């Protein structure tokens, strides 16, 4: 049942992984045009029109990726979601490669890749354009590189000696016969490059560095810290991250303000039990069992002893999330590593079987179990069919991890609805103005979803770009118009009456599927400002 008894040559295992990656890609190609633009996608499109070294709530890479996508492929849902789908396919492949590096055979590699495919969290991550798809890919690539460092160190080292700074050798990477000319120094430097790119995508890569440091200190792999290579890797990552750090300093560290407000105001506090329960649902209950096996493999089993570092890394990362009132999905990037370890241990358990049917049964259960829950995060069903399915499976929509009520759809789907309809409704108000009034009119959104909807869909109706005090929109300023006439989405009428002489409720936005906080949204037409936009702009800032 094990690789050593003929589960297949590395080339065959690689073919299996490539097939899984292609299946993952096909899933998203068939479904990622359903429903509509996610509110964050609207925001990233706006960011791509203001390229910079940083933004209030994220580093610059997602804006650059969005700009590149739009320049090459356009703004369609399929185009915007192509890179996330490709990142998902690559993550599936790398999860299997990690299992191979840990000594797993073909079954372990297949199970690791399949586990990533069926994870509800990854199904959604790889559906929409966001930082998370690339974040998971880079974490998984970094974990694979760490596994190579461990394997190379074991092959080259004698006792507790690490290869000298000039030492390079032909190595067998993993236990399955993949031969590559690698060196420990080279792997460390590549790891630094990957982590630096990761930091320019999402600063939570710092958690990877923290977990890796804890793992190094608590295991025999601490011997690497006596060489220059981990430190040089850190230096490379820091150098790549430096432009964003400088941007943060110039703009008075807006991301720290954003993170504080999100933790205190936006995110809903969760008990540890609820946090873990949501994680079980996000990774998939079947995968959670594999994750537990992975933790056992890394921390307890003899076969996983060389990779103890990964077990401590996971525990350190989890501890940080639990103490920071973090959203459960923040743990997502470490799942491929953990299920890869669990898959190797699972394979070891099945190696005692005399027949292949237990392995076939396990794969079948994972395929069926994954398909059963897939519609929860893969937009494969018509929306009304999904609502009935959701009611049957869960009894209703899952609650939000933020301090927000949900409607008939869970938040991740609800935020795909109503955006173009909002722009069309605002256009009705705008088109009722005279040409002279339109030339002076400003459109203000309470938050980036409203402003983003105008920016993406407004050109179809001849609308000007929107402004907002929310997150990076505030940094982009109030524009050149004075604000003598303002169409306002969502601000409190009492607040507006303190700013304008004439405030009229022109429309109310309603949508059956939108989140309640974005629904029943008043659209006001405001005239006669008592203050200029420029003078009141500092008071409109809200980062969360």
LOFI-953616 format. One record per residue (C-alpha): x, z, y. Coordinates in Angstrom, 1 decimal, decimal comma, padded with zeros to 4 digits. Example, Ala and Ser with C-alpha at 12.3 -4.5 7.8 and 13.67 -1.06 7.14 Angstrom:
# residues 2
<node u="012,3" w="007,8" v="-004,5"/>
<node u="013,7" w="007,1" v="-001,1"/>
//
This chain:
# residues 544
<node u="000,0" w="000,0" v="000,0"/>
<node u="002,9" w="000,5" v="002,4"/>
<node u="005,0" w="-002,2" v="004,0"/>
<node u="007,8" w="-001,4" v="001,6"/>
<node u="005,5" w="-002,5" v="-001,3"/>
<node u="004,6" w="-005,8" v="000,3"/>
<node u="002,0" w="-005,4" v="003,0"/>
<node u="003,6" w="-008,5" v="004,6"/>
<node u="006,5" w="-009,9" v="006,4"/>
<node u="006,9" w="-009,3" v="010,1"/>
<node u="006,0" w="-012,9" v="010,8"/>
<node u="002,7" w="-012,4" v="009,0"/>
<node u="002,0" w="-009,1" v="010,8"/>
<node u="002,8" w="-010,9" v="014,1"/>
<node u="000,3" w="-013,6" v="013,3"/>
<node u="-002,3" w="-010,9" v="012,6"/>
<node u="-001,6" w="-009,3" v="016,0"/>
<node u="-001,8" w="-012,7" v="017,8"/>
<node u="-005,2" w="-013,3" v="016,1"/>
<node u="-006,5" w="-009,9" v="017,3"/>
<node u="-005,2" w="-010,6" v="020,8"/>
<node u="-007,0" w="-014,0" v="020,8"/>
<node u="-010,2" w="-012,3" v="019,6"/>
<node u="-010,0" w="-009,8" v="022,4"/>
<node u="-009,5" w="-012,7" v="024,9"/>
<node u="-012,4" w="-014,6" v="023,5"/>
<node u="-014,7" w="-011,6" v="023,8"/>
<node u="-014,1" w="-011,4" v="027,6"/>
<node u="-014,2" w="-015,2" v="028,1"/>
<node u="-017,7" w="-015,1" v="026,5"/>
<node u="-019,0" w="-012,2" v="028,6"/>
<node u="-017,1" w="-011,6" v="031,8"/>
<node u="-019,3" w="-014,1" v="033,7"/>
<node u="-022,4" w="-012,0" v="033,1"/>
<node u="-024,0" w="-009,6" v="035,5"/>
<node u="-022,2" w="-009,8" v="038,9"/>
<node u="-019,2" w="-008,9" v="041,1"/>
<node u="-018,2" w="-005,2" v="040,7"/>
<node u="-018,0" w="-003,4" v="044,1"/>
<node u="-014,3" w="-002,8" v="043,7"/>
<node u="-013,7" w="-006,5" v="043,2"/>
<node u="-015,3" w="-007,2" v="046,5"/>
<node u="-012,9" w="-004,7" v="048,1"/>
<node u="-009,9" w="-006,2" v="046,4"/>
<node u="-010,9" w="-009,6" v="047,7"/>
<node u="-011,0" w="-008,1" v="051,2"/>
<node u="-007,6" w="-006,5" v="050,6"/>
<node u="-006,2" w="-009,9" v="049,5"/>
<node u="-007,0" w="-011,2" v="053,0"/>
<node u="-005,0" w="-008,3" v="054,6"/>
<node u="-001,8" w="-008,4" v="052,5"/>
<node u="000,4" w="-005,5" v="053,1"/>
<node u="002,8" w="-003,1" v="051,4"/>
<node u="000,1" w="-000,6" v="050,8"/>
<node u="-003,6" w="000,4" v="051,2"/>
<node u="-005,3" w="003,8" v="051,6"/>
<node u="-006,4" w="004,0" v="048,0"/>
<node u="-003,9" w="001,9" v="046,1"/>
<node u="-000,4" w="000,2" v="046,2"/>
<node u="-000,1" w="-003,5" v="047,0"/>
<node u="000,0" w="-005,2" v="043,6"/>
<node u="-003,8" w="-005,6" v="043,0"/>
<node u="-004,2" w="-007,2" v="046,4"/>
<node u="-001,3" w="-009,6" v="045,6"/>
<node u="-002,8" w="-010,4" v="042,1"/>
<node u="-006,2" w="-011,1" v="043,8"/>
<node u="-004,6" w="-013,3" v="046,4"/>
<node u="-002,7" w="-015,2" v="043,7"/>
<node u="-005,9" w="-015,6" v="041,6"/>
<node u="-007,9" w="-016,9" v="044,5"/>
<node u="-005,2" w="-019,3" v="045,6"/>
<node u="-004,8" w="-020,8" v="042,1"/>
<node u="-008,3" w="-020,5" v="040,6"/>
<node u="-010,8" w="-019,6" v="043,3"/>
<node u="-013,3" w="-016,7" v="043,6"/>
<node u="-015,5" w="-017,2" v="040,6"/>
<node u="-016,2" w="-014,3" v="038,3"/>
<node u="-014,3" w="-016,1" v="035,5"/>
<node u="-011,3" w="-016,7" v="037,7"/>
<node u="-011,1" w="-013,2" v="039,1"/>
<node u="-011,4" w="-011,7" v="035,6"/>
<node u="-008,9" w="-014,0" v="033,9"/>
<node u="-005,8" w="-011,8" v="034,5"/>
<node u="-007,6" w="-008,6" v="033,3"/>
<node u="-008,6" w="-010,4" v="030,2"/>
<node u="-005,1" w="-011,6" v="029,5"/>
<node u="-003,8" w="-008,1" v="030,2"/>
<node u="-006,2" w="-006,8" v="027,6"/>
<node u="-005,0" w="-009,3" v="025,0"/>
<node u="-001,4" w="-008,4" v="025,7"/>
<node u="-002,2" w="-004,7" v="025,4"/>
<node u="-003,7" w="-005,3" v="021,9"/>
<node u="-000,6" w="-007,1" v="020,8"/>
<node u="001,7" w="-004,4" v="022,2"/>
<node u="-000,3" w="-001,6" v="020,5"/>
<node u="000,4" w="-003,3" v="017,2"/>
<node u="004,1" w="-003,7" v="018,2"/>
<node u="004,3" w="000,0" v="018,9"/>
<node u="002,9" w="000,8" v="015,5"/>
<node u="005,6" w="-001,6" v="014,0"/>
<node u="008,3" w="000,2" v="016,0"/>
<node u="007,1" w="003,6" v="014,6"/>
<node u="007,6" w="002,2" v="011,1"/>
<node u="004,1" w="001,0" v="010,5"/>
<node u="003,3" w="-001,9" v="008,2"/>
<node u="000,7" w="-004,6" v="008,6"/>
<node u="-002,3" w="-002,4" v="008,1"/>
<node u="-001,0" w="000,1" v="010,8"/>
<node u="-000,4" w="-002,7" v="013,2"/>
<node u="-003,8" w="-004,3" v="012,5"/>
<node u="-005,5" w="-000,9" v="013,0"/>
<node u="-003,7" w="-000,2" v="016,2"/>
<node u="-004,7" w="-003,5" v="017,7"/>
<node u="-008,3" w="-003,2" v="016,5"/>
<node u="-008,5" w="000,3" v="017,9"/>
<node u="-007,7" w="-001,1" v="021,4"/>
<node u="-010,2" w="-003,9" v="021,0"/>
<node u="-013,2" w="-001,6" v="020,1"/>
<node u="-012,4" w="001,1" v="022,7"/>
<node u="-015,4" w="001,1" v="025,2"/>
<node u="-013,0" w="002,0" v="028,0"/>
<node u="-010,7" w="-001,0" v="027,4"/>
<node u="-013,7" w="-003,3" v="027,0"/>
<node u="-014,7" w="-002,5" v="030,5"/>
<node u="-011,2" w="-002,3" v="031,9"/>
<node u="-010,5" w="-005,8" v="030,8"/>
<node u="-013,8" w="-007,1" v="032,0"/>
<node u="-013,4" w="-006,5" v="035,7"/>
<node u="-010,6" w="-007,1" v="038,2"/>
<node u="-009,0" w="-003,7" v="038,8"/>
<node u="-005,7" w="-001,9" v="038,8"/>
<node u="-006,6" w="-000,3" v="035,4"/>
<node u="-006,1" w="-003,4" v="033,2"/>
<node u="-002,5" w="-003,9" v="034,4"/>
<node u="-001,9" w="-000,2" v="034,4"/>
<node u="-002,8" w="000,1" v="030,7"/>
<node u="-000,6" w="-002,9" v="029,9"/>
<node u="002,4" w="-001,6" v="031,7"/>
<node u="002,1" w="001,9" v="030,2"/>
<node u="001,9" w="000,3" v="026,7"/>
<node u="004,9" w="-001,9" v="027,4"/>
<node u="006,8" w="001,1" v="028,7"/>
<node u="005,9" w="003,2" v="025,6"/>
<node u="007,1" w="000,3" v="023,4"/>
<node u="010,4" w="000,3" v="025,3"/>
<node u="010,8" w="004,0" v="024,8"/>
<node u="010,2" w="003,6" v="021,1"/>
<node u="013,0" w="000,9" v="021,1"/>
<node u="015,3" w="003,3" v="022,9"/>
<node u="014,7" w="006,0" v="020,2"/>
<node u="015,2" w="003,5" v="017,4"/>
<node u="018,3" w="002,0" v="019,0"/>
<node u="019,7" w="005,5" v="019,6"/>
<node u="019,1" w="006,4" v="016,0"/>
<node u="020,8" w="003,2" v="014,7"/>
<node u="023,8" w="003,5" v="017,0"/>
<node u="024,2" w="007,3" v="017,2"/>
<node u="026,1" w="009,5" v="014,9"/>
<node u="024,9" w="013,1" v="014,9"/>
<node u="024,0" w="013,9" v="018,5"/>
<node u="026,2" w="011,1" v="020,0"/>
<node u="024,5" w="008,4" v="022,1"/>
<node u="026,0" w="005,0" v="022,3"/>
<node u="028,7" w="004,7" v="024,9"/>
<node u="027,9" w="003,0" v="028,2"/>
<node u="029,5" w="-000,3" v="027,0"/>
<node u="028,2" w="-000,2" v="023,5"/>
<node u="026,0" w="-003,1" v="022,3"/>
<node u="025,1" w="-003,8" v="018,8"/>
<node u="022,9" w="-006,0" v="016,5"/>
<node u="020,1" w="-003,6" v="015,7"/>
<node u="017,0" w="-003,5" v="013,5"/>
<node u="014,2" w="-002,6" v="015,8"/>
<node u="011,5" w="-000,7" v="014,0"/>
<node u="011,4" w="-000,4" v="010,2"/>
<node u="010,0" w="-003,9" v="009,5"/>
<node u="013,1" w="-006,0" v="009,9"/>
<node u="012,7" w="-007,4" v="013,4"/>
<node u="016,3" w="-008,1" v="014,4"/>
<node u="017,2" w="-008,3" v="018,1"/>
<node u="020,4" w="-008,0" v="020,0"/>
<node u="019,6" w="-004,9" v="022,1"/>
<node u="021,4" w="-002,0" v="023,7"/>
<node u="020,2" w="001,4" v="024,8"/>
<node u="021,5" w="000,9" v="028,4"/>
<node u="019,6" w="-002,5" v="028,6"/>
<node u="016,4" w="-000,9" v="027,4"/>
<node u="016,6" w="001,9" v="029,9"/>
<node u="017,1" w="-000,5" v="032,8"/>
<node u="014,2" w="-002,7" v="031,6"/>
<node u="012,1" w="000,5" v="031,4"/>
<node u="013,0" w="001,3" v="035,0"/>
<node u="011,9" w="-002,2" v="036,0"/>
<node u="008,5" w="-001,9" v="034,2"/>
<node u="007,8" w="001,6" v="035,7"/>
<node u="008,7" w="000,3" v="039,2"/>
<node u="006,3" w="-002,5" v="038,8"/>
<node u="003,8" w="-000,1" v="037,5"/>
<node u="004,1" w="002,1" v="040,5"/>
<node u="003,4" w="-000,8" v="042,8"/>
<node u="000,2" w="-001,2" v="040,8"/>
<node u="-001,0" w="002,4" v="040,5"/>
<node u="000,8" w="005,6" v="041,4"/>
<node u="-000,5" w="007,3" v="038,2"/>
<node u="002,5" w="005,8" v="036,5"/>
<node u="004,2" w="008,9" v="037,9"/>
<node u="002,4" w="010,7" v="035,1"/>
<node u="004,1" w="008,5" v="032,6"/>
<node u="007,4" w="009,5" v="034,1"/>
<node u="006,4" w="013,2" v="034,1"/>
<node u="005,3" w="013,1" v="030,5"/>
<node u="008,5" w="011,2" v="029,5"/>
<node u="010,6" w="013,8" v="031,2"/>
<node u="008,8" w="016,6" v="029,4"/>
<node u="009,2" w="014,8" v="026,1"/>
<node u="012,9" w="014,3" v="026,7"/>
<node u="013,6" w="017,9" v="027,6"/>
<node u="011,6" w="019,3" v="024,6"/>
<node u="013,1" w="017,1" v="021,9"/>
<node u="016,5" w="016,0" v="020,6"/>
<node u="016,1" w="012,9" v="022,8"/>
<node u="017,3" w="015,0" v="025,7"/>
<node u="020,8" w="013,7" v="024,8"/>
<node u="019,9" w="010,6" v="026,7"/>
<node u="019,9" w="012,7" v="029,9"/>
<node u="023,6" w="013,2" v="029,5"/>
<node u="024,1" w="009,4" v="030,1"/>
<node u="023,6" w="007,6" v="033,3"/>
<node u="020,9" w="005,2" v="032,0"/>
<node u="017,7" w="007,3" v="032,4"/>
<node u="018,8" w="008,2" v="035,9"/>
<node u="019,5" w="004,5" v="036,7"/>
<node u="016,1" w="003,6" v="035,3"/>
<node u="014,6" w="006,1" v="037,7"/>
<node u="016,6" w="004,7" v="040,5"/>
<node u="015,3" w="001,2" v="039,8"/>
<node u="011,7" w="002,4" v="039,7"/>
<node u="012,2" w="004,3" v="042,9"/>
<node u="013,8" w="001,2" v="044,6"/>
<node u="010,8" w="-000,9" v="043,6"/>
<node u="008,4" w="001,7" v="044,8"/>
<node u="010,2" w="002,3" v="048,1"/>
<node u="008,4" w="-000,4" v="050,2"/>
<node u="005,1" w="001,4" v="049,5"/>
<node u="006,6" w="004,8" v="050,2"/>
<node u="007,8" w="003,5" v="053,6"/>
<node u="004,4" w="002,1" v="054,3"/>
<node u="002,8" w="005,5" v="053,4"/>
<node u="005,2" w="007,2" v="055,8"/>
<node u="004,5" w="004,8" v="058,6"/>
<node u="000,7" w="005,3" v="058,2"/>
<node u="001,0" w="009,1" v="057,9"/>
<node u="000,4" w="009,3" v="054,1"/>
<node u="-003,2" w="008,1" v="053,9"/>
<node u="-003,2" w="008,1" v="050,1"/>
<node u="-002,6" w="011,9" v="050,0"/>
<node u="-005,6" w="012,4" v="052,3"/>
<node u="-007,6" w="010,0" v="050,0"/>
<node u="-006,6" w="011,8" v="046,9"/>
<node u="-007,4" w="015,2" v="048,3"/>
<node u="-010,9" w="014,1" v="049,5"/>
<node u="-011,6" w="012,3" v="046,2"/>
<node u="-010,7" w="015,4" v="044,2"/>
<node u="-012,6" w="017,9" v="046,5"/>
<node u="-015,6" w="015,8" v="047,6"/>
<node u="-016,0" w="012,7" v="045,5"/>
<node u="-015,2" w="013,6" v="041,9"/>
<node u="-017,7" w="015,8" v="040,0"/>
<node u="-016,0" w="018,9" v="038,5"/>
<node u="-016,0" w="018,9" v="034,7"/>
<node u="-015,6" w="021,6" v="032,2"/>
<node u="-012,8" w="021,0" v="029,7"/>
<node u="-015,4" w="020,5" v="027,0"/>
<node u="-017,2" w="017,8" v="029,0"/>
<node u="-014,0" w="016,1" v="029,9"/>
<node u="-013,0" w="015,8" v="026,3"/>
<node u="-016,4" w="014,7" v="025,2"/>
<node u="-016,4" w="011,8" v="027,7"/>
<node u="-012,9" w="010,9" v="026,5"/>
<node u="-014,3" w="010,7" v="022,9"/>
<node u="-017,0" w="008,3" v="024,1"/>
<node u="-014,6" w="006,3" v="026,2"/>
<node u="-012,0" w="005,8" v="023,5"/>
<node u="-014,7" w="005,5" v="020,7"/>
<node u="-015,4" w="008,3" v="018,3"/>
<node u="-013,6" w="006,5" v="015,5"/>
<node u="-010,6" w="006,0" v="017,7"/>
<node u="-010,6" w="009,6" v="018,6"/>
<node u="-010,0" w="010,5" v="015,0"/>
<node u="-007,1" w="008,1" v="015,0"/>
<node u="-005,8" w="009,7" v="018,2"/>
<node u="-005,8" w="013,1" v="016,5"/>
<node u="-003,9" w="011,6" v="013,6"/>
<node u="-001,5" w="010,2" v="016,1"/>
<node u="-001,0" w="013,6" v="017,7"/>
<node u="-000,3" w="015,1" v="014,2"/>
<node u="002,0" w="012,2" v="013,4"/>
<node u="004,1" w="012,8" v="016,6"/>
<node u="004,2" w="016,6" v="016,6"/>
<node u="003,9" w="017,7" v="013,0"/>
<node u="004,7" w="015,0" v="010,4"/>
<node u="008,2" w="014,5" v="009,0"/>
<node u="007,9" w="010,7" v="009,4"/>
<node u="007,0" w="011,1" v="013,0"/>
<node u="009,8" w="013,5" v="013,8"/>
<node u="012,0" w="011,0" v="015,6"/>
<node u="009,1" w="010,3" v="018,0"/>
<node u="008,2" w="013,9" v="018,8"/>
<node u="008,7" w="012,9" v="022,5"/>
<node u="005,4" w="011,0" v="022,5"/>
<node u="003,4" w="014,0" v="021,3"/>
<node u="004,7" w="016,2" v="024,1"/>
<node u="004,3" w="013,4" v="026,5"/>
<node u="000,6" w="013,2" v="025,7"/>
<node u="000,0" w="016,9" v="026,0"/>
<node u="001,8" w="017,1" v="029,3"/>
<node u="-000,2" w="014,2" v="030,7"/>
<node u="-003,5" w="015,7" v="029,4"/>
<node u="-002,6" w="019,1" v="031,0"/>
<node u="-002,0" w="017,4" v="034,4"/>
<node u="-005,4" w="015,6" v="034,2"/>
<node u="-007,2" w="018,8" v="033,3"/>
<node u="-005,7" w="020,8" v="036,2"/>
<node u="-006,4" w="018,1" v="038,8"/>
<node u="-010,2" w="017,5" v="038,4"/>
<node u="-009,3" w="014,0" v="037,3"/>
<node u="-011,8" w="011,5" v="035,9"/>
<node u="-011,6" w="011,2" v="032,1"/>
<node u="-010,8" w="007,5" v="032,2"/>
<node u="-007,5" w="008,3" v="033,9"/>
<node u="-006,2" w="009,1" v="030,4"/>
<node u="-006,8" w="005,5" v="029,3"/>
<node u="-003,3" w="004,1" v="029,6"/>
<node u="-001,9" w="006,4" v="027,0"/>
<node u="-004,5" w="005,6" v="024,3"/>
<node u="-002,7" w="002,5" v="022,8"/>
<node u="000,4" w="004,6" v="022,2"/>
<node u="-001,6" w="007,5" v="020,5"/>
<node u="-003,7" w="005,3" v="018,3"/>
<node u="-000,6" w="003,4" v="017,3"/>
<node u="000,9" w="006,6" v="016,0"/>
<node u="-002,4" w="007,5" v="014,3"/>
<node u="-002,6" w="004,1" v="012,7"/>
<node u="000,9" w="004,7" v="011,1"/>
<node u="-000,1" w="008,1" v="009,8"/>
<node u="-003,4" w="006,6" v="008,5"/>
<node u="-001,5" w="003,9" v="006,7"/>
<node u="000,7" w="006,6" v="005,1"/>
<node u="-002,4" w="008,4" v="003,9"/>
<node u="-003,8" w="005,2" v="002,4"/>
<node u="-000,5" w="004,4" v="000,7"/>
<node u="-001,5" w="006,6" v="-002,2"/>
<node u="-004,4" w="004,3" v="-003,1"/>
<node u="-003,9" w="002,0" v="-006,0"/>
<node u="-006,2" w="-000,7" v="-004,6"/>
<node u="-006,6" w="-002,4" v="-001,3"/>
<node u="-010,3" w="-001,8" v="-000,9"/>
<node u="-009,9" w="001,5" v="001,1"/>
<node u="-008,0" w="-000,4" v="003,8"/>
<node u="-010,6" w="-003,1" v="003,8"/>
<node u="-013,3" w="-000,5" v="004,1"/>
<node u="-011,6" w="001,2" v="007,0"/>
<node u="-011,2" w="-002,1" v="008,9"/>
<node u="-014,8" w="-002,9" v="008,2"/>
<node u="-016,0" w="000,4" v="009,5"/>
<node u="-014,0" w="000,0" v="012,7"/>
<node u="-015,4" w="-003,5" v="013,3"/>
<node u="-019,0" w="-002,5" v="012,7"/>
<node u="-018,6" w="000,7" v="014,7"/>
<node u="-016,9" w="-001,1" v="017,5"/>
<node u="-019,7" w="-003,8" v="017,6"/>
<node u="-022,4" w="-001,1" v="017,7"/>
<node u="-021,1" w="000,5" v="020,9"/>
<node u="-019,6" w="-002,6" v="022,5"/>
<node u="-022,7" w="-003,4" v="024,7"/>
<node u="-022,2" w="000,0" v="026,5"/>
<node u="-019,2" w="-001,4" v="028,4"/>
<node u="-019,1" w="-005,1" v="027,5"/>
<node u="-021,8" w="-007,0" v="029,5"/>
<node u="-023,0" w="-009,0" v="026,5"/>
<node u="-026,8" w="-008,2" v="026,7"/>
<node u="-029,4" w="-009,3" v="029,2"/>
<node u="-029,9" w="-006,3" v="031,5"/>
<node u="-033,4" w="-005,4" v="030,3"/>
<node u="-032,2" w="-005,6" v="026,7"/>
<node u="-029,3" w="-003,4" v="027,5"/>
<node u="-031,6" w="-000,8" v="029,1"/>
<node u="-033,6" w="-000,6" v="025,8"/>
<node u="-030,4" w="-000,5" v="023,8"/>
<node u="-029,0" w="002,3" v="025,9"/>
<node u="-032,2" w="004,3" v="025,5"/>
<node u="-032,0" w="003,9" v="021,8"/>
<node u="-028,3" w="004,8" v="021,5"/>
<node u="-027,9" w="007,5" v="024,1"/>
<node u="-031,4" w="008,3" v="025,3"/>
<node u="-030,6" w="007,0" v="028,8"/>
<node u="-027,7" w="006,2" v="031,1"/>
<node u="-024,6" w="008,3" v="031,1"/>
<node u="-024,1" w="010,5" v="034,2"/>
<node u="-021,4" w="009,6" v="036,7"/>
<node u="-018,0" w="011,2" v="036,9"/>
<node u="-018,6" w="011,3" v="040,7"/>
<node u="-021,0" w="013,4" v="042,7"/>
<node u="-023,6" w="010,6" v="042,5"/>
<node u="-027,0" w="010,2" v="040,8"/>
<node u="-027,5" w="007,2" v="038,5"/>
<node u="-030,4" w="004,9" v="038,1"/>
<node u="-031,6" w="002,9" v="035,1"/>
<node u="-028,0" w="001,6" v="034,5"/>
<node u="-024,8" w="003,6" v="034,1"/>
<node u="-022,6" w="003,4" v="037,2"/>
<node u="-020,1" w="000,8" v="035,8"/>
<node u="-023,0" w="-001,7" v="035,4"/>
<node u="-025,1" w="-000,6" v="038,4"/>
<node u="-022,2" w="-001,4" v="040,7"/>
<node u="-022,4" w="-005,0" v="039,7"/>
<node u="-025,9" w="-005,5" v="041,1"/>
<node u="-027,4" w="-006,0" v="044,5"/>
<node u="-024,3" w="-007,1" v="046,4"/>
<node u="-025,3" w="-010,6" v="047,2"/>
<node u="-028,9" w="-009,5" v="047,8"/>
<node u="-027,6" w="-007,1" v="050,4"/>
<node u="-025,7" w="-009,8" v="052,2"/>
<node u="-028,8" w="-012,0" v="052,2"/>
<node u="-030,9" w="-009,3" v="053,7"/>
<node u="-028,3" w="-008,6" v="056,5"/>
<node u="-028,3" w="-012,4" v="057,1"/>
<node u="-032,0" w="-012,3" v="057,8"/>
<node u="-031,4" w="-009,7" v="060,5"/>
<node u="-028,5" w="-011,7" v="061,9"/>
<node u="-030,4" w="-015,0" v="062,0"/>
<node u="-033,2" w="-013,4" v="064,1"/>
<node u="-030,7" w="-013,0" v="066,9"/>
<node u="-030,1" w="-015,6" v="069,5"/>
<node u="-026,9" w="-017,7" v="069,3"/>
<node u="-025,5" w="-015,7" v="072,2"/>
<node u="-026,3" w="-012,4" v="070,5"/>
<node u="-024,8" w="-013,6" v="067,3"/>
<node u="-021,5" w="-014,3" v="069,1"/>
<node u="-021,3" w="-010,7" v="070,1"/>
<node u="-022,7" w="-009,1" v="067,0"/>
<node u="-020,7" w="-006,8" v="064,8"/>
<node u="-021,7" w="-005,9" v="061,2"/>
<node u="-020,8" w="-002,4" v="060,1"/>
<node u="-020,9" w="-001,1" v="056,5"/>
<node u="-021,1" w="002,6" v="055,7"/>
<node u="-018,6" w="002,1" v="052,8"/>
<node u="-016,5" w="-000,6" v="051,4"/>
<node u="-019,2" w="-001,9" v="048,9"/>
<node u="-021,4" w="-002,8" v="051,9"/>
<node u="-018,6" w="-004,3" v="053,9"/>
<node u="-017,2" w="-006,1" v="050,9"/>
<node u="-020,6" w="-007,6" v="050,1"/>
<node u="-020,7" w="-009,1" v="053,6"/>
<node u="-017,1" w="-010,3" v="053,5"/>
<node u="-017,5" w="-012,1" v="050,1"/>
<node u="-021,0" w="-013,4" v="050,3"/>
<node u="-021,6" w="-013,5" v="054,1"/>
<node u="-019,9" w="-016,9" v="054,6"/>
<node u="-022,8" w="-018,5" v="052,7"/>
<node u="-025,1" w="-017,3" v="055,5"/>
<node u="-022,8" w="-017,8" v="058,5"/>
<node u="-022,1" w="-014,0" v="058,9"/>
<node u="-018,9" w="-012,7" v="060,5"/>
<node u="-016,6" w="-010,4" v="058,6"/>
<node u="-017,7" w="-006,8" v="058,4"/>
<node u="-016,0" w="-003,7" v="059,6"/>
<node u="-016,1" w="-000,2" v="058,2"/>
<node u="-014,5" w="003,2" v="058,6"/>
<node u="-014,1" w="003,6" v="054,8"/>
<node u="-010,6" w="003,6" v="053,2"/>
<node u="-008,4" w="000,5" v="054,1"/>
<node u="-011,2" w="-001,0" v="056,2"/>
<node u="-010,5" w="001,7" v="058,7"/>
<node u="-006,9" w="000,7" v="059,0"/>
<node u="-007,9" w="-002,9" v="059,7"/>
<node u="-009,7" w="-001,7" v="062,8"/>
<node u="-012,9" w="-002,6" v="064,6"/>
<node u="-012,0" w="-006,2" v="065,4"/>
<node u="-012,1" w="-008,0" v="068,7"/>
<node u="-015,9" w="-007,8" v="069,4"/>
<node u="-017,0" w="-005,0" v="071,7"/>
<node u="-020,0" w="-003,9" v="069,6"/>
<node u="-022,7" w="-004,5" v="072,2"/>
<node u="-024,9" w="-005,5" v="069,2"/>
<node u="-024,3" w="-003,9" v="065,8"/>
<node u="-026,0" w="-004,4" v="062,5"/>
<node u="-025,4" w="-001,1" v="060,6"/>
<node u="-025,8" w="-000,6" v="056,9"/>
<node u="-026,3" w="002,9" v="055,7"/>
<node u="-025,4" w="005,2" v="058,6"/>
<node u="-027,8" w="008,0" v="059,5"/>
<node u="-030,3" w="007,1" v="062,1"/>
<node u="-029,8" w="010,4" v="064,0"/>
<node u="-026,1" w="009,6" v="064,3"/>
<node u="-026,8" w="006,1" v="065,5"/>
<node u="-029,3" w="007,5" v="068,1"/>
<node u="-026,4" w="009,5" v="069,6"/>
<node u="-024,3" w="006,3" v="070,0"/>
<node u="-026,8" w="003,6" v="071,0"/>
<node u="-029,7" w="003,4" v="073,4"/>
<node u="-031,8" w="001,3" v="071,1"/>
<node u="-031,8" w="001,7" v="067,3"/>
<node u="-034,3" w="-000,3" v="065,2"/>
<node u="-034,7" w="-000,2" v="061,5"/>
<node u="-034,8" w="-003,9" v="060,7"/>
<node u="-034,8" w="-004,0" v="056,9"/>
<node u="-034,4" w="-001,7" v="053,9"/>
<node u="-032,3" w="-002,8" v="051,0"/>
<node u="-033,8" w="-002,1" v="047,6"/>
<node u="-032,7" w="-003,2" v="044,2"/>
<node u="-034,0" w="-002,1" v="040,8"/>
<node u="-030,6" w="-001,7" v="039,2"/>
<node u="-028,3" w="-000,6" v="042,0"/>
<node u="-026,9" w="003,0" v="042,2"/>
<node u="-029,3" w="005,3" v="044,1"/>
<node u="-026,7" w="006,0" v="046,9"/>
<node u="-026,6" w="002,3" v="047,6"/>
<node u="-030,3" w="001,8" v="047,2"/>
<node u="-033,2" w="002,2" v="049,7"/>
<node u="-030,5" w="001,6" v="052,2"/>
<node u="-031,7" w="001,2" v="055,8"/>
<node u="-030,3" w="-001,7" v="057,9"/>
<node u="-030,4" w="-000,9" v="061,6"/>
<node u="-030,1" w="-003,3" v="064,6"/>
<node u="-028,4" w="-001,3" v="067,3"/>
<node u="-028,1" w="-002,2" v="071,0"/>
<node u="-026,8" w="-000,6" v="074,2"/>
<node u="-023,7" w="001,3" v="073,0"/>
<node u="-022,8" w="004,4" v="075,0"/>
<node u="-019,2" w="004,2" v="073,8"/>
<node u="-016,9" w="001,4" v="072,8"/>
<node u="-016,1" w="000,7" v="069,2"/>
<node u="-012,4" w="001,2" v="070,0"/>
<node u="-013,0" w="004,7" v="071,5"/>
<node u="-015,2" w="005,9" v="068,6"/>
<node u="-013,1" w="004,3" v="065,8"/>
<node u="-011,0" w="007,4" v="065,0"/>
<node u="-014,2" w="009,4" v="064,4"/>
<node u="-015,4" w="006,8" v="061,9"/>
<node u="-012,5" w="007,3" v="059,4"/>
<node u="-013,4" w="008,5" v="056,0"/>
<node u="-010,9" w="008,3" v="053,1"/>
<node u="-012,4" w="009,0" v="049,7"/>
//
